[in-house]
Amino acid sequence: MKYWIDSYEEVDASFYYDVVNATFNFLIKAHISNHSSTFSCGAVPSVNSSLSLANFLTARSNLEYGPMKRRENNYFYQDFPVRIFSIDRTSKDEWSKFNKLMGNWSTGGGVRLYYESLTQSPRDITIFRVATVVHPPFVQRLSDRHDGREFEGFCFDLLDLIEENIGNTTYKFEVFEVEDGAVGTMDDNGNWNGLMGALVSGPADIAIVPMPVSADRENDIDFTVGKR
């Protein structure tokens, strides 16, 4: 779906769309249920509590940014995560301007930091978050995990060599798998998913996987290719 709104308005627009859509579907469902109900003269109408709007909202999982949660006094909120970035634009070199994901925030869980503090300079951070997807034989999941490792394969053999060359004392690598398992495609609004999304938006510093080079991808990230 194409839309022409500013990026900072997307959350508000998606929230109100979800609420209206959920309410509309609830009314349709309630109408169908009531249409099939039977009534008798003098009887007290019964209320089907399973069709309450509160239960309908909290039971839905296909919302844009997160599920609806209920607090005390029937107060509802959408529990969606917020990512916290440190944005560095001090350097004059275009290649050294970057975004660093420092942590996440959610209504239920509060702030969860990846590093020591939010005030830590991203240029002083020596922990690199490495995104990947399963792509045998380059990246495959270990059947028997040991030493905290979850993946193996040709790409991780190369990562081991990098760690050996830098001494593995100053820099550390934290590997995680992207949730959608995709390498990355761009939608009609210019947003990436998969590994590309993790690199462009900031959760990942490096992606390690056999990723085909394309003009669109080269516009947003840098590739490393082997020598022949």
DAVENHU-V589278 format. One record per helix or strand of 3 or more residues. SS is the DSSP state (a for helix, b for strand). FROM is the first residue (numbers start at 0). TO is the last residue. Records with the same first field share a line. If there is no record, write none. Layout:
# DAVENHU-V589278
SS->FROM-TO  FROM-TO
This chain:
# DAVENHU-V589278
a->6-34  48-50  52-58  71-73  93-95  121-123  153-164  193-200  214-217
b->67-70  74-77  81-87  97-105  109-112  126-131  138-140  171-176
